[in-house]
Amino acid sequence: MPTATNPTAKDAARSVVDGHRDALVDLSHRVHAHPELAFEEERSSAWVAEALAAGGLEVEAGVYDLPTAFVATAGSGPFTVAVCAEYDALPGIGHACGHNVIAAAAVGAGLALARLADDLGLTVKVFGTPAEEGGGGKILMLERGAFAGVHAAMMVHPSPIEREQMTCLAVSHVDVRYTGKSAHASAWPEQGVNAADALTVAQVGIGLLRQHIGATDRVHGIVTDGGDAPNIVPERTAGKWYIRSRTLTSLAELEPKVHRCFEAGALATGATLEIVPASPPYSVFDHDAGMVALYRRNAEALGRRPVDIPRALAERSAGSTDMANVSLAIPSIHPMLGLDSLPAVNHQPEFAAFCATPVADQAAIDGATAMAWTTIDLATDETQRRRLMAR
């Protein structure tokens, strides 16, 4: 069992995070200023890994066949806790989901826990996880063995309001492609097969389908290729679509209905259809109640106030994350750091701006401290430690 006492360890952890405050804020702002898309986070992942290596963690980069993934390790205790860092951005609007804050908070927690790991009987791992916004980096790492031997996992995430956990929907990501036949759109239109029309028919079908899906079901997408010129019948068109539902079971029921809408486009026009999964499906989140309670207590001790909202409202504003798949395999938490940004919300340019403000900087520091304190509680509470190690 660990030899460090809880208050002493927590004071030490907070001191380390506070001592690295300027460096953590600088890291957050650098990542924010240089947004990189899924699986292309070369600078961001390197900066995060370098910060951990400078703090004494042993870093392995390019792990699990993912060039922008890494694992940083400290300590050699029997109880292993993972902290997940994200750093990918969104197309067009950069860090409008605040992954720069997530990265800085993960580094802060890792640096704090590295100093205490052996005294607490801990092995601390900070995972650099690419492609949360599409691609499922954590799922790929999970499937390839990254989380083997981990007893508990955690991360924090910026949000307009403070919450102790994220309400999460299962999601399927698909690329849709139609192939038709080009022709002169005025002289010989009858010789063409209009692939763009196929996608139009599909979108109309999806719009009508929305009358008959569940309250928490979502279907949304974009057209990524609509043809080359107005006077050429489009021989191809393509789009990216997300299909979401409350559970993996209900998602499996919804997907064929959406696919039939795409099939209708092909049937109506004579185009051929290809539906390709763009990433592994993201699951629902199984929040570990014991870890959630400890995190909430620690967040409140730092002056943060998680907001309790009705379930229906929470589900109405639910997103998805590949951390959910980790939670099905390992006890996990995913608290939300409130930035008091309303009416700006995630995936808006205005929210991206909030993620490089003093409020976001403090959220990163508090998130790092709260995760470190929660890990200390898990390591020093004999009941929690035994429960998690038994899993």
ZAMAR-814127 format. One record per residue (C-alpha): residue number from 1; z, x negated, y negated. Coordinates in nm, 2 decimals, always signed. Example, Ala and Ser with C-alpha at 12.3 -4.5 7.8 and 13.67 -1.06 7.14 Angstrom:
2
1|+0.78|-1.23|+0.45
2|+0.71|-1.37|+0.11
//
This chain:
391
1|+0.00|+0.00|+0.00
2|-0.06|-0.12|-0.36
3|+0.21|-0.32|-0.54
4|+0.12|-0.23|-0.90
5|+0.32|+0.05|-1.05
6|+0.13|+0.35|-1.20
7|+0.24|+0.32|-1.57
8|+0.20|-0.05|-1.58
9|-0.15|-0.04|-1.42
10|-0.26|+0.23|-1.65
11|-0.14|+0.04|-1.96
12|-0.33|-0.26|-1.83
13|-0.65|-0.06|-1.77
14|-0.64|+0.09|-2.11
15|-0.59|-0.25|-2.27
16|-0.90|-0.39|-2.09
17|-1.11|-0.09|-2.20
18|-0.99|-0.11|-2.56
19|-1.04|-0.49|-2.56
20|-1.40|-0.44|-2.47
21|-1.46|-0.15|-2.70
22|-1.71|-0.32|-2.93
23|-1.91|-0.46|-2.64
24|-1.92|-0.12|-2.47
25|-2.03|+0.06|-2.78
26|-2.30|-0.21|-2.84
27|-2.42|-0.16|-2.48
28|-2.43|+0.22|-2.53
29|-2.64|+0.18|-2.85
30|-2.87|-0.08|-2.70
31|-2.95|+0.14|-2.40
32|-2.99|+0.44|-2.64
33|-3.23|+0.25|-2.87
34|-3.45|+0.14|-2.57
35|-3.51|+0.44|-2.36
36|-3.67|+0.38|-2.02
37|-3.80|+0.64|-1.77
38|-3.71|+0.69|-1.41
39|-3.74|+0.38|-1.19
40|-3.86|+0.18|-1.50
41|-3.51|+0.10|-1.64
42|-3.56|-0.27|-1.63
43|-3.38|-0.37|-1.95
44|-3.11|-0.10|-1.92
45|-3.01|-0.18|-1.57
46|-3.01|-0.55|-1.65
47|-2.78|-0.50|-1.95
48|-2.54|-0.29|-1.76
49|-2.53|-0.53|-1.46
50|-2.49|-0.83|-1.70
51|-2.19|-0.67|-1.87
52|-2.02|-0.62|-1.53
53|-2.10|-0.97|-1.41
54|-1.95|-1.11|-1.73
55|-1.63|-0.92|-1.65
56|-1.60|-1.08|-1.31
57|-1.76|-0.83|-1.08
58|-2.00|-0.96|-0.82
59|-2.34|-0.81|-0.88
60|-2.63|-0.76|-0.65
61|-2.95|-0.64|-0.82
62|-3.26|-0.47|-0.68
63|-3.07|-0.32|-0.39
64|-3.18|-0.06|-0.13
65|-3.55|-0.12|-0.21
66|-3.49|+0.00|-0.57
67|-3.57|-0.27|-0.83
68|-3.36|-0.10|-1.10
69|-3.06|-0.03|-0.88
70|-2.76|-0.25|-0.84
71|-2.41|-0.27|-0.70
72|-2.12|-0.45|-0.87
73|-1.81|-0.52|-0.66
74|-1.45|-0.63|-0.73
75|-1.15|-0.65|-0.50
76|-1.12|-0.64|-0.13
77|-0.87|-0.36|-0.06
78|-0.91|-0.10|+0.21
79|-0.95|+0.19|-0.03
80|-1.29|+0.19|-0.19
81|-1.38|+0.39|-0.50
82|-1.73|+0.40|-0.65
83|-1.81|+0.46|-1.02
84|-2.17|+0.56|-1.09
85|-2.37|+0.45|-1.39
86|-2.69|+0.62|-1.50
87|-2.93|+0.48|-1.76
88|-3.27|+0.65|-1.73
89|-3.41|+0.85|-2.03
90|-3.62|+1.16|-2.07
91|-3.99|+1.15|-2.15
92|-4.06|+1.21|-2.52
93|-3.69|+1.26|-2.63
94|-3.52|+0.95|-2.51
95|-3.15|+0.96|-2.43
96|-3.11|+1.34|-2.49
97|-2.88|+1.36|-2.19
98|-2.66|+1.07|-2.30
99|-2.71|+0.84|-2.01
100|-2.63|+0.55|-2.24
101|-2.28|+0.69|-2.27
102|-2.26|+0.72|-1.89
103|-2.36|+0.36|-1.85
104|-2.10|+0.23|-2.10
105|-1.82|+0.44|-1.96
106|-1.90|+0.32|-1.60
107|-1.89|-0.04|-1.72
108|-1.56|+0.01|-1.90
109|-1.40|+0.16|-1.59
110|-1.54|-0.11|-1.37
111|-1.41|-0.39|-1.60
112|-1.06|-0.23|-1.62
113|-1.04|-0.17|-1.24
114|-1.17|-0.52|-1.15
115|-0.86|-0.67|-1.30
116|-0.63|-0.45|-1.10
117|-0.82|-0.40|-0.77
118|-0.64|-0.64|-0.54
119|-0.29|-0.54|-0.67
120|-0.39|-0.17|-0.61
121|-0.53|-0.23|-0.26
122|-0.87|-0.14|-0.40
123|-1.23|-0.23|-0.36
124|-1.41|-0.11|-0.67
125|-1.79|-0.06|-0.67
126|-2.00|+0.02|-0.98
127|-2.34|+0.16|-0.87
128|-2.63|+0.13|-1.10
129|-2.83|+0.44|-1.01
130|-3.18|+0.49|-1.14
131|-3.39|+0.80|-1.18
132|-3.14|+1.08|-1.21
133|-3.37|+1.28|-1.44
134|-3.63|+1.30|-1.16
135|-3.66|+1.09|-0.85
136|-3.31|+1.11|-0.71
137|-3.20|+0.75|-0.72
138|-2.85|+0.83|-0.59
139|-3.00|+1.03|-0.30
140|-3.22|+0.74|-0.20
141|-2.92|+0.50|-0.22
142|-2.71|+0.74|-0.02
143|-2.97|+0.77|+0.25
144|-3.01|+0.39|+0.26
145|-2.64|+0.33|+0.31
146|-2.52|+0.23|-0.04
147|-2.22|+0.46|-0.02
148|-2.11|+0.37|+0.34
149|-1.74|+0.30|+0.34
150|-1.68|+0.46|+0.00
151|-1.38|+0.69|+0.00
152|-1.42|+0.85|-0.35
153|-1.69|+0.86|-0.61
154|-1.70|+0.96|-0.98
155|-1.89|+0.95|-1.30
156|-1.88|+1.12|-1.64
157|-2.15|+1.29|-1.84
158|-2.19|+1.39|-2.21
159|-2.21|+1.76|-2.29
160|-2.17|+1.98|-2.60
161|-1.83|+2.08|-2.48
162|-1.55|+1.91|-2.27
163|-1.54|+2.03|-1.91
164|-1.35|+1.90|-1.61
165|-1.65|+1.96|-1.38
166|-2.02|+2.03|-1.40
167|-2.17|+2.36|-1.29
168|-2.46|+2.27|-1.07
169|-2.76|+2.43|-0.92
170|-2.97|+2.30|-0.63
171|-3.32|+2.20|-0.73
172|-3.65|+2.12|-0.57
173|-3.90|+1.91|-0.77
174|-4.27|+1.95|-0.69
175|-4.60|+1.82|-0.81
176|-4.88|+2.08|-0.80
177|-5.25|+1.98|-0.79
178|-5.56|+2.20|-0.78
179|-5.91|+2.06|-0.70
180|-6.22|+2.27|-0.80
181|-6.57|+2.17|-0.90
182|-6.71|+2.07|-1.24
183|-7.01|+2.22|-1.40
184|-7.15|+2.28|-1.75
185|-6.93|+2.56|-1.88
186|-7.21|+2.73|-2.08
187|-7.53|+2.65|-1.89
188|-7.42|+2.67|-1.53
189|-7.06|+2.81|-1.52
190|-7.14|+2.99|-1.19
191|-7.17|+2.64|-1.03
192|-6.81|+2.55|-1.11
193|-6.47|+2.62|-0.95
194|-6.22|+2.63|-1.23
195|-5.90|+2.45|-1.13
196|-5.73|+2.52|-1.46
197|-5.78|+2.89|-1.39
198|-5.60|+2.85|-1.06
199|-5.29|+2.72|-1.24
200|-5.31|+3.00|-1.50
201|-5.31|+3.26|-1.22
202|-5.01|+3.08|-1.06
203|-4.82|+3.08|-1.39
204|-4.88|+3.45|-1.43
205|-4.75|+3.51|-1.08
206|-4.44|+3.30|-1.15
207|-4.38|+3.50|-1.46
208|-4.39|+3.82|-1.27
209|-4.18|+3.68|-0.99
210|-3.90|+3.62|-1.24
211|-3.83|+4.00|-1.24
212|-3.72|+3.97|-0.87
213|-3.52|+3.65|-0.85
214|-3.14|+3.59|-0.87
215|-2.95|+3.56|-1.19
216|-2.90|+3.19|-1.14
217|-3.25|+3.11|-1.01
218|-3.48|+2.91|-1.23
219|-3.85|+2.83|-1.21
220|-4.00|+2.61|-1.48
221|-4.27|+2.35|-1.52
222|-4.54|+2.19|-1.73
223|-4.91|+2.13|-1.71
224|-4.98|+1.75|-1.69
225|-5.36|+1.77|-1.65
226|-5.58|+2.06|-1.77
227|-5.93|+1.92|-1.76
228|-6.14|+1.68|-1.96
229|-6.34|+1.88|-2.22
230|-6.40|+2.25|-2.32
231|-6.77|+2.23|-2.21
232|-6.68|+2.11|-1.86
233|-6.54|+2.35|-1.60
234|-6.22|+2.17|-1.50
235|-6.25|+2.02|-1.16
236|-5.88|+1.94|-1.14
237|-5.55|+2.04|-1.29
238|-5.19|+1.94|-1.22
239|-4.84|+2.03|-1.31
240|-4.48|+1.94|-1.24
241|-4.24|+2.22|-1.15
242|-3.87|+2.26|-1.08
243|-3.73|+2.54|-0.86
244|-3.35|+2.59|-0.88
245|-3.10|+2.82|-0.71
246|-2.73|+2.85|-0.66
247|-2.72|+2.70|-0.31
248|-2.96|+2.50|-0.08
249|-2.98|+2.82|+0.13
250|-3.09|+3.04|-0.15
251|-3.32|+2.76|-0.27
252|-3.49|+2.76|+0.07
253|-3.54|+3.14|+0.03
254|-3.69|+3.11|-0.32
255|-3.93|+2.82|-0.26
256|-4.17|+3.00|-0.04
257|-4.20|+3.28|-0.30
258|-4.29|+3.03|-0.57
259|-4.53|+2.85|-0.34
260|-4.71|+3.18|-0.28
261|-4.77|+3.21|-0.65
262|-4.94|+2.87|-0.64
263|-5.14|+2.98|-0.33
264|-5.25|+3.29|-0.52
265|-5.42|+3.07|-0.78
266|-5.61|+2.89|-0.51
267|-5.71|+3.21|-0.34
268|-5.83|+3.37|-0.67
269|-6.05|+3.08|-0.78
270|-6.15|+2.90|-0.46
271|-5.98|+2.58|-0.57
272|-5.79|+2.38|-0.31
273|-5.41|+2.34|-0.36
274|-5.17|+2.05|-0.29
275|-4.79|+2.08|-0.33
276|-4.61|+1.75|-0.31
277|-4.23|+1.70|-0.33
278|-4.16|+1.47|-0.63
279|-3.82|+1.37|-0.51
280|-3.56|+1.47|-0.25
281|-3.40|+1.81|-0.33
282|-3.08|+1.79|-0.53
283|-2.79|+1.99|-0.38
284|-2.51|+2.20|-0.52
285|-2.19|+2.00|-0.62
286|-1.88|+2.00|-0.40
287|-1.61|+1.90|-0.66
288|-1.30|+1.75|-0.50
289|-1.02|+1.97|-0.63
290|-0.75|+1.70|-0.60
291|-0.96|+1.44|-0.80
292|-1.06|+1.70|-1.06
293|-0.69|+1.78|-1.12
294|-0.60|+1.42|-1.16
295|-0.89|+1.35|-1.40
296|-0.81|+1.65|-1.61
297|-0.45|+1.54|-1.65
298|-0.57|+1.19|-1.75
299|-0.83|+1.33|-2.00
300|-0.56|+1.55|-2.16
301|-0.33|+1.25|-2.19
302|-0.61|+1.08|-2.39
303|-0.63|+1.39|-2.62
304|-0.94|+1.54|-2.46
305|-0.92|+1.91|-2.40
306|-1.14|+2.05|-2.12
307|-1.26|+2.40|-2.19
308|-1.22|+2.67|-1.93
309|-1.52|+2.91|-1.94
310|-1.60|+3.21|-1.72
311|-1.79|+3.14|-1.40
312|-2.08|+3.36|-1.50
313|-2.12|+3.18|-1.83
314|-2.09|+2.84|-1.66
315|-2.36|+2.93|-1.41
316|-2.58|+3.06|-1.69
317|-2.58|+2.71|-1.84
318|-2.60|+2.51|-1.52
319|-2.81|+2.20|-1.46
320|-2.86|+1.98|-1.16
321|-2.78|+1.62|-1.07
322|-2.84|+1.39|-0.78
323|-2.47|+1.31|-0.79
324|-2.43|+1.65|-0.62
325|-2.58|+1.51|-0.30
326|-2.32|+1.23|-0.31
327|-2.05|+1.49|-0.34
328|-2.15|+1.65|-0.01
329|-2.10|+1.32|+0.17
330|-1.80|+1.17|-0.02
331|-1.52|+1.33|-0.23
332|-1.66|+1.32|-0.59
333|-1.61|+1.44|-0.94
334|-1.85|+1.48|-1.24
335|-1.65|+1.57|-1.56
336|-1.83|+1.64|-1.88
337|-1.74|+1.46|-2.20
338|-1.76|+1.70|-2.50
339|-1.94|+1.56|-2.81
340|-1.87|+1.87|-3.02
341|-2.25|+1.89|-3.08
342|-2.32|+2.26|-3.08
343|-2.57|+2.40|-3.16
344|-2.74|+2.09|-3.03
345|-2.74|+2.08|-2.64
346|-2.86|+1.85|-2.37
347|-3.24|+1.77|-2.36
348|-3.29|+1.83|-2.73
349|-3.37|+1.55|-2.98
350|-3.07|+1.66|-3.18
351|-2.84|+1.59|-2.88
352|-3.00|+1.25|-2.84
353|-2.90|+1.17|-3.20
354|-2.54|+1.28|-3.12
355|-2.53|+1.03|-2.83
356|-2.52|+0.73|-3.07
357|-2.25|+0.86|-3.30
358|-1.88|+0.76|-3.33
359|-1.80|+1.08|-3.14
360|-2.01|+0.96|-2.85
361|-1.87|+0.61|-2.87
362|-1.52|+0.74|-2.84
363|-1.63|+0.96|-2.55
364|-1.75|+0.65|-2.36
365|-1.42|+0.48|-2.42
366|-1.22|+0.78|-2.32
367|-1.44|+0.84|-2.01
368|-1.39|+0.48|-1.90
369|-1.02|+0.50|-1.94
370|-0.99|+0.84|-1.77
371|-1.19|+0.72|-1.47
372|-0.98|+0.41|-1.44
373|-0.66|+0.60|-1.47
374|-0.78|+0.86|-1.21
375|-0.87|+0.58|-0.97
376|-0.52|+0.42|-1.02
377|-0.37|+0.76|-0.94
378|-0.58|+0.79|-0.63
379|-0.48|+0.44|-0.52
380|-0.10|+0.48|-0.59
381|-0.05|+0.84|-0.48
382|+0.02|+0.80|-0.11
383|-0.09|+1.16|-0.03
384|-0.42|+1.13|-0.22
385|-0.50|+0.79|-0.08
386|-0.43|+0.89|+0.28
387|-0.63|+1.21|+0.24
388|-0.93|+1.04|+0.10
389|-0.92|+0.75|+0.35
390|-0.90|+1.00|+0.63
391|-1.22|+1.16|+0.51
//
